[in-house]
Amino acid sequence: MCIFATIFYLSAMRALEYITNKSQRKIWLRAFHIWQHRSYELAPLSEEVHVCASCGTRYQGNFCPRCGQSAKVGRFSFKKAFMHFLDVWGIGNRSMFRSLRDLMFRPGYMIRDYLRGMQSAYFPPFKMFFLLTAFSLVVEHGLGLTAEEEAKDEVKEAKKEIVEEARKHSKHVEMNNGNITINDVEVENPMYKGGVKTANWMNMLRKKYPAIFALVMLMLVSIPLYYFFRKSPIIPDLRFSEFFVALVYTSNMYSIYSILGTLFNSGLLKLIALLMIFVTLKQFSGFSKKRVLGYISLSVLIFVAFVVIVGGSYVFILYKMSGA
């Protein structure tokens, strides 16, 4: 225990030195910026002659040209056993950890590298999207909640069921500081009932199919965003399919920080998750900070207006079909 405490103390003092020492901080930031811009480099080919332990082929290089087995098979170890365990879930390769690291510290540059053809070096975006969505559900409903928080959630769900049941019977429901008041006065506005019905339906889809729901919402947001980012300084001929892949990776980056924020119960990490969306689009596009912020704001406004118009139209159709 003392060894770990000593290592932590020395690491903290080293970090404090970088923070307080202006010259050291400049050197560190410069090195970090150089690393951010540098693409992933593959290990050089081995000139040693190997004999494949699987098929017996003699070859030079890192992998057998006949069966694809790595030249560095070696003896079985706990590390290898752990990697095989992860492989059962589709994440037992180095590209996943590299993708997590780069999405946290150089997301926009990593996405550019991926779109330029460096695809074997990174974990597939859609596969990562569904894995992170599933993991975030496990964290939010299992690992990240204390017993007290779970009890609060159960109370909220119970109150929500009471409110929904009352509204089904056309009762007027008021909530004040968590207290529920149900009156026998009927709600005469069918538009209000249609709005509640639509909101409940959307919330049901979000809970029942979280990954599909998030992917559809991402697709809708990508349309106005693509209009603004389609002719960026870095990729002037950007295709919509490429931009959508970039947004899926951006969503993955947001999920990583959000999951960490839930695990450590940190509001700061969740705020960083939002700020990193801006950083990712800035690095990816090459636009100025003001332009990226303006494009994101306009896209959000367009998306909200679209949702309001479509939702309002649906509620209006329900209102007309009710015979009012």
N, C-alpha and C positions, 0 to 999 in steps of 0.2 A: 504494500500500500504506500509506503514511503517513497518507493522508486517512482510510482505513477505520479505522486504528488510533486516530486522533484522535477520530473519531466514536464508536468503541466506548468509549474512555476517558471522553469527556464523558458518554455515556449511563450508564456504570457509576457515575461520580461523582454524577450526578443521582439515580440509584436509591439510592445510598448515603446521599444527603442525606435522601431520604424515609424511609429506614429508621432513621436516627439522630435525625432531627428529629421530636420527638413531635407538635408542632402540625401540621407538614406532613403527617405520616403520617395523622393524624386527618382532615385535609381530603381527602387522596387516598382513604382508605377510605370516607369519606362519599360522595364522588363516584362511587366504584366501586359502592357499594350502590344509589345512585340509578339508575345505568346498568343494573344487574342487573334492577331491578324495572320498568324502562321498556320497553314493547313496541316492536317495530319500527315505524317511521313511514315511510310511502311519501312519495316526493318529490311536491311540489305540482304540479298540472297546469300545463303551459305555456300561456300565453295567446297565444303567438305563432302566427301562421297558417303552416302547413307545407304543402308539396306533396309527397306521397308519391313517392319515387323509383322505387317498384315499380309502382304502379297509377295514379299521377297524381291521386289524390284530394286535395282541399284540406280541411284540418281543423285544429282546435285541440286541443292535448293532447300527450301523450308518445308515443302509438302511433296508427297509422292504424286507423280504425274499420272499414275495408273488408278489409284484408289482414293487419293486425296488426303491420306492420313498424315498428320504432322510428324516432322522429323524429331521433335522433342516429346516423344511419348513418355519415356522414363518409367519409373516405378510408381505404383499407386500410392497416393498420399491423401491426407485429410483435405487438403486444398482441392485436389482433383475430385474427391468424393463430393465436396460441397458444390463444385461447379457442375457435376453431373446431376445433383439434386436440383439446382436452379434450372438446368436444361430441361427438366420435366415440365417446367412452367414456361418454357420458351425464352428464358433470359440467361441461360448458362453459357454465354459467350462474352468476350471482352468488349464487343461493340456496344453492348447495353451500358456498361459502366462508363465507357468513353462518351457515349451519347448523353448520359445523365450529367457527367462533369461539364461537357461543352455546352449543354443547354443551360446550365446554371451560370457559367462564367463567360461564354462567348456565343450566345445563342444565334444572333444574326449572321455572324461569320460562318458558323457551323452549317446553318441552313443553306447559305450560298455555296459552300463546298459540296453539300449533298446534291443540290440542283445542278451543279456543274459536272456531276458524274461520279463523285466519291461516295458511292452508295454502299459498298461493301464494308466501309469503315464505320458505319453508323447503323443503329438499330432502326428497322422500318418504322415510319411515322405512325401508320394506322394501327399496327400491332402494339406499339408502345401506348397509343391513345387508349385502346381498350384495356390493356393491362393496368395503366395508371388509374383509369376510371374505376376498375374493380378494386384496386388497392385502396383508393381514397374512400370507397364505401366501407371497406373493412376497418380502416382507421377511424372514420367518423362514427361508425356504429358499434365499434368494439374497442380497439386499443386506445383511442383518443378520448374516451369519455369516462369520467369518474362515476361512481355510484350516485352521487348527488346530482350530477348533470343528467344522468339517465332518468332519475326520478322526476326531475323538472320536465324532461321531454315527455314522459308518460302523462304528466298532468296536463301539459299543453295539448297532447293528442286527445286526451279525454274531453277537454273543453272544446276542442275543435269538432269532435264528434257530436257533442251536445248542440253546438251552434248549427252544424249542418242538418241535424235531425229536426231542429226547430224550424229552420228555413224551408225544409221540405214540406212542412205542414203550414206554410205561409204565415209564420209567426214573425213578429218584429223583434229583432235581437239587438241588444246594446251591450257593449263591453266597456267597463270603466275600471282601470287599474287591476285588470285581471278578473274582475267580478262580472258575472253574466246575468243580464236581466232580460227575461222573455215576457213579452206582452201578448195579449190575446188579439191585438189589432192586426188585421190582415195586411200584408204588403200588397198594395194595389198596383204597383208599377211592374209590369212584366219585363221591362227592359232591365230592371235591377235583378230580377230573378234569372234572366238570361245571362247577365254578366257574371253572377255568382256561379251559375252552372258551367259557363265557359272556363272560368278561373279554376274551378275544381277539376274539370276535365284535363286542363293543361298541367295542373299539379300532379294529377294521377299519372299522366304520361311521363312526367319528369322522374317520378319515384319508381315507376314500374320498368321503364326503359331508359335509364340515365345516360348510357353511352350513345344510344341512337338519338335521343332528344338533344344531347349536347352537340352531336355531329350535325344535326339538322339546323340548330341555331347558329352553329359556326358557318354553315353553308350560306345562310341568309345574311350574316354579318359580312361574309367575304365579298358579296356582290358590290356594295358601295365602296368597301375598302379597295377592291381591285381597280375600280374606276379611277381612284386617286393615285394608286401605286403602280399602275400598269406601265408607266414610262419613267421608271426611276433612273437616276444617274448610273447606278451600278449595273442594272439589268434593264436596258431600255426596251427590249422586245419580250417582256415577261408575259407568259401565257397564264390564263386563268387556272388551269390545272396545276401549274407550278406554284402559283400564289396560294392555292388552297392547301397544297402540301406544306408550304411555309407556315400557314396559319395553324395547321394541325400540330406541327412541331412547336409553334408558339403556345398553343393550348397545353401541350405536354410540359413545356417549361413552367407555365402557370400552375399546373397540377403538382409539379415537384415542390415548388415553394409553398403551395397551399397545404400539401400533406405534411411538410416539415413544420409549418405553423400550427397545424392541428396536433401533431405529436408532441411538440414542445409548448403547446398552449401559448403561442407567441403571436400577438396582433401585429408586431413589427414585420415578421416574416410574411404574413398575409398581405400587408401593405407593400412590401418589396415585390410580391408576386404581381401586383397590379402595375407597379412602376416598371418591372422588367418587360411588360408587354410593349411599353414605349421604347425601351432600350433595344429590344429585339427588332422592331420595325425600323428603328433608326440605323442599326448596324446593317440590316438586310438591304435596305433601300438606298442608303447614302444620302437621303434628303437631310435638310437642316432640322434642328430640334423644333423650331417654331412650325415648320411645315408639317412635320410628322404629327405634332400635337394638334394642329388644326385639322389635318385629314382624319385623325382618330375621332375628334370631337364631332366633325360633320357626319362621319359614318355612323356614329352612335345615334345622333339625332335622326338621321334617315331611317335607321333600323327601328327606333322607338316609334317614329311616325308610321312606319309600315305596320308594325304590330298593332298600334292603336286603330289604324284604318281597317285592317283585316279583322281584328277582334270586334270592333264596332259594327262592321258589316254583318258578321256572323250573328251577333246579338240582335241586330235589327231584323235579320231573316227569321230568327226564332220568334221575335216579337210579332212579326206579320203572320207567321204560321200558327201562332196561338189564337188568332182570330180577333186580336184587339183592334 
